[in-house]
Amino acid sequence: MRSVSIEGGVVVNVLSEKHNKVVGRIELFGEVIHLGGGTPRRSSLKEAIAKLYGRSPELVVVKYIRSEYGAHRSVFRVNVYDDLRRLEFFEPEHLIKRG
């Protein structure tokens, strides 16, 4: 399990990762622990994952962040691509624009 801390004591834990070599990406599932705060921004999660995997933030796509009511915990699904061409081919345009 990989972990990284972001602003305000928020901790990002990657619970599972799958290397999809055909598509050229790493598919991640994890949790964000945000005690005393709200759900972190997509941009914060994107930066943290990019730092954790040594990639540029533009190669990271946040599929979703889902919060659990009253639990101070959110789950996420993220794809980390090998190159921008593959990202633009496989990801929907609205997710790329969201950040």
N, C-alpha and C positions, 0 to 999 in steps of 0.2 A: 504494500500500500504506500503510495506517495502522498505527501502532505506539503502544504505551503500556507503561510499566513499572509493575509492582506490587511488593509487598513482597518483600524478599530477593533483589533483582536479577532477578526473573522478568520476561521480556519477552513481551508479547502482540502478535502480528502478524496483521492481517486480510489474508488473501491474496485473497479475492474477496467482493464484495458485490453483491447483486441487489435492486433496488427492486421489490417486488411491490405495485403500486398497487391491484390488485383486492382483495387481502386486507388491505392497509394495514400492511405490514411491510417491514423490510429483512432479507434472509436472508444471513447471514455464514458464511464458512468461513475458518478460520485456523489458526495454530499458536501454541503456547506453548513458549518456550525456558526450561527450568528447570534450569540447570546446578547440580549439587551438591545438589539438593533433589528432593522428591517432586512428584507431580502437584498443581497448585494446586487449592484448594477451588472448588467451583461458585460460592460467594458472592463470592470474590475476583475471579473471571472476570466475573461478572455486574456487579459494581461498576466494574471497569475498562472494560467495554464501554459501560455507561451513561454514564460520564464522557467517553469518547471520542466518543459520538454525541449528547451533551447531552440525554439522556433520564433519566427516573426509573428506578431499578433494578427497580421493580415491573413495568415494561414490557419487560423483557429476560427471555427464556427460553433457558436452556442446554439444547439437545437432547442433546448428548453431549460428553464429553471422553475421547479415547482415547489412551492412552500407548503409546509404542513402547519395547519392552524394551531397556534399556541405552543408549538414545539421548538421554536428557534432553530429550525433545521430545514434545509431545502435540499432537494435532489436535483441533479443536472445530467444532461447528456450533451457531450461535446465531441466534435470531430477535429482532428489535427491533421492537416494535409502536408504532403511532401512538396508540392509546388502549386502555384496559383492557377495554372491551367487546369489541373484536375479539380480543384475547388470550384472553379467557375462552371465546369462541365457537370459536376454531380450535385451541387447545392442549388436549391431554389433561389431565385434572385431576391425575394423578400427577406430571406435569412441573411444573405450577404449584406444587404443594406442596413439591416438592424444592428449589425456589429457584434 
